[in-house]
Amino acid sequence: MLVLLGPPGAGKGTQAARLAVELDVPAISTGDIFRANVSEGTELGRTAQSYMDEGEYVPDAVTNAMVRDRLGAEDAAEGFLLDGYPRTPAQVDELDAMLAAAGAGLDCVVQLTVDTDEVVKRLAQRAGEQHRSDDGEAVQRHRLEVYEAQTAPLVDVYARRGLLRPVDGMGPVPEVTGRVLAALGRG
C-alpha cells in the first residue's frame, strides 16, 4: 500500500501508471475519478468541477467516500497505489481509519520533489495537450499555494512515522521510475 505525494505537475500520475505495472497493483487517482465524473456529467462531477476550476480541493466528505468505495474493490485487496489522496491531515486520519478497519496499513509514502518553475512549465504543457480547465496559469499558481498550505504538511506526518521516501522527480520519466523503485527497495 503506497501513497504518492507531490505538487500538481510533479509527475504523480505518470509515475503511478508505470509503478502500477511494475508493482502489479491498481493505481487509484482521485483526479481521474473526478475527471471521469465530470465527463459523464454526474452530480459529483459537476460539484468536483466547480472546485477544480478554482484550483481548490474537492471537499473531504466527497473525496473520502469515493476513496473508501474504491479501496473496497476486489482489485485493491492485495495492495494499491494512491495518487492524489490523501491531500489534507483530515484525509490522512480517514485513510488511517479505512486501512485499520481492513487490518492493513501503508507500506511507504513516496514524495516526488520537483522545482516550482518546472512544475509550472509541466502544467502549462499539460493544459495545452489535454485542454484541461484546471491547468490555466492563474489556477496553476493557486493550486501550488493550496498544496503548500494543505498537503505539504503531510510530508512531516509521514516522515515522523518513518514512511516517507523523498525522490527527485526531475529528469526523464524512466529515470524517475528507477529512483522510485530504488526507494521502495525494488531497484
C-alpha positions as CSV (number, residue, x, y, z in Angstrom):
1,M,0.0,0.0,0.0
2,L,1.7,3.1,-1.3
3,V,0.9,6.8,-1.5
4,L,2.5,9.2,-4.0
5,L,2.8,12.8,-2.7
6,G,4.0,15.9,-4.6
7,P,2.7,19.2,-6.0
8,P,0.4,19.3,-9.0
9,G,2.6,18.6,-12.1
10,A,5.3,16.7,-10.2
11,G,4.6,13.6,-12.3
12,K,2.5,11.6,-9.9
13,G,0.0,10.4,-12.5
14,T,2.8,9.4,-14.9
15,Q,4.7,7.5,-12.2
16,A,1.6,5.9,-10.8
17,A,0.8,4.4,-14.2
18,R,4.3,3.0,-14.5
19,L,4.6,1.8,-10.9
20,A,1.2,0.1,-11.0
21,V,2.5,-2.1,-13.8
22,E,5.9,-2.7,-12.1
23,L,4.2,-3.5,-8.7
24,D,1.1,-5.2,-10.1
25,V,-1.3,-3.1,-8.1
26,P,-4.0,-0.7,-9.2
27,A,-3.2,3.0,-9.4
28,I,-6.0,4.9,-7.8
29,S,-6.2,8.5,-8.8
30,T,-8.8,10.8,-7.3
31,G,-8.1,13.2,-10.1
32,D,-9.0,10.5,-12.7
33,I,-12.2,9.6,-10.8
34,F,-13.2,13.3,-10.6
35,R,-12.5,13.9,-14.3
36,A,-14.5,10.7,-15.3
37,N,-17.5,12.0,-13.3
38,V,-17.1,15.5,-15.0
39,S,-17.0,14.0,-18.4
40,E,-20.1,11.8,-17.6
41,G,-21.9,14.9,-16.3
42,T,-22.7,13.3,-12.9
43,E,-23.8,15.4,-9.9
44,L,-20.4,14.5,-8.2
45,G,-18.7,15.6,-11.5
46,R,-20.4,19.0,-11.5
47,T,-19.6,19.6,-7.8
48,A,-16.0,18.5,-8.3
49,Q,-15.6,20.7,-11.5
50,S,-16.6,23.8,-9.6
51,Y,-13.8,23.3,-7.1
52,M,-11.2,22.1,-9.6
53,D,-11.9,25.1,-11.9
54,E,-10.9,27.4,-8.9
55,G,-7.8,25.3,-8.1
56,E,-9.5,24.2,-4.8
57,Y,-9.6,20.7,-3.3
58,V,-12.9,18.9,-3.6
59,P,-14.4,18.7,0.0
60,D,-13.1,15.8,2.2
61,A,-16.5,14.2,2.7
62,V,-17.0,13.7,-1.1
63,T,-13.4,12.6,-1.6
64,N,-13.3,10.2,1.4
65,A,-16.5,8.4,0.4
66,M,-15.2,8.0,-3.1
67,V,-11.8,6.6,-2.0
68,R,-13.4,4.3,0.6
69,D,-15.6,2.8,-2.1
70,R,-12.7,2.4,-4.5
71,L,-10.4,0.8,-1.9
72,G,-13.2,-1.8,-1.2
73,A,-13.0,-3.0,-4.8
74,E,-11.6,-6.5,-5.3
75,D,-8.6,-5.5,-7.3
76,A,-7.3,-3.3,-4.4
77,A,-7.5,-6.2,-1.8
78,E,-3.8,-7.2,-2.2
79,G,-2.5,-3.6,-2.5
80,F,-2.8,-0.3,-4.3
81,L,-1.1,2.9,-5.1
82,L,-2.8,6.2,-4.2
83,D,-2.2,9.2,-6.4
84,G,-3.8,12.5,-5.2
85,Y,-5.0,11.1,-1.8
86,P,-4.6,12.0,1.0
87,R,-4.3,15.7,0.5
88,T,-5.2,17.0,3.9
89,P,-4.5,16.0,7.5
90,A,-8.1,15.1,7.9
91,Q,-7.8,12.8,4.9
92,V,-4.7,11.1,6.5
93,D,-6.9,10.3,9.5
94,E,-9.6,9.0,7.3
95,L,-7.2,6.8,5.3
96,D,-5.7,5.5,8.6
97,A,-9.2,4.6,9.7
98,M,-10.1,2.9,6.4
99,L,-6.9,0.8,6.5
100,A,-7.2,-0.1,10.2
101,A,-10.8,-1.3,9.5
102,A,-9.3,-3.6,6.8
103,G,-6.5,-4.7,9.1
104,A,-3.9,-3.0,6.9
105,G,-1.5,-0.1,6.8
106,L,0.6,1.9,4.5
107,D,4.0,0.5,3.5
108,C,5.5,3.6,2.1
109,V,4.9,7.2,1.0
110,V,6.9,8.5,-1.9
111,Q,7.3,12.2,-2.2
112,L,8.2,13.4,-5.7
113,T,10.2,16.6,-5.4
114,V,10.3,18.9,-8.4
115,D,11.4,22.5,-8.9
116,T,8.5,25.0,-8.9
117,D,9.4,26.5,-12.3
118,E,9.4,23.0,-13.8
119,V,6.0,22.3,-12.2
120,V,4.5,25.4,-13.8
121,K,6.1,24.5,-17.2
122,R,4.7,21.0,-17.0
123,L,1.2,22.2,-16.0
124,A,1.1,24.7,-18.9
125,Q,2.2,22.0,-21.3
126,R,-0.4,19.6,-20.0
127,A,-3.1,22.2,-20.2
128,G,-2.3,22.7,-23.9
129,E,-2.2,19.0,-24.7
130,Q,-5.2,17.8,-22.7
131,H,-7.4,21.0,-22.8
132,R,-7.8,20.9,-19.0
133,S,-9.7,23.8,-17.5
134,D,-7.9,23.2,-14.2
135,D,-4.5,24.0,-15.6
136,G,-4.7,27.7,-16.6
137,E,-1.7,29.7,-15.3
138,A,-3.7,31.6,-12.5
139,V,-5.2,28.3,-11.4
140,Q,-1.8,26.6,-11.5
141,R,-0.3,29.2,-9.2
142,H,-3.2,28.9,-6.8
143,R,-3.1,25.1,-6.8
144,L,0.6,25.3,-5.8
145,E,-0.3,27.7,-3.0
146,V,-3.1,25.3,-1.8
147,Y,-0.7,22.4,-2.0
148,E,1.9,24.2,0.2
149,A,-0.8,25.2,2.7
150,Q,-2.7,21.9,2.9
151,T,-0.8,19.0,1.5
152,A,2.9,19.8,2.2
153,P,2.3,19.3,5.9
154,L,1.6,15.6,5.2
155,V,5.3,15.2,4.4
156,D,6.1,15.8,8.1
157,V,3.3,13.5,9.3
158,Y,4.6,10.6,7.2
159,A,8.3,11.4,7.9
160,R,7.6,11.1,11.7
161,R,6.0,7.7,11.0
162,G,9.1,6.6,9.1
163,L,7.2,6.0,5.9
164,L,8.5,8.9,3.8
165,R,10.8,8.3,0.8
166,P,11.7,11.6,-1.0
167,V,12.5,11.0,-4.6
168,D,13.9,13.5,-7.1
169,G,11.1,13.9,-9.7
170,M,13.3,15.8,-12.2
171,G,14.6,14.1,-15.4
172,P,13.4,11.6,-17.9
173,V,10.4,9.5,-16.8
174,P,12.2,6.2,-16.9
175,E,15.0,7.6,-14.6
176,V,12.4,8.9,-12.1
177,T,10.7,5.5,-12.1
178,G,14.0,3.8,-11.4
179,R,14.6,6.2,-8.5
180,V,11.2,5.4,-7.1
181,L,11.7,1.7,-7.4
182,A,15.1,2.0,-5.7
183,A,13.4,4.0,-2.8
184,L,11.0,1.1,-2.5
185,G,13.8,-1.4,-2.4
186,R,12.9,-2.8,-5.8
187,G,15.6,-1.1,-7.9
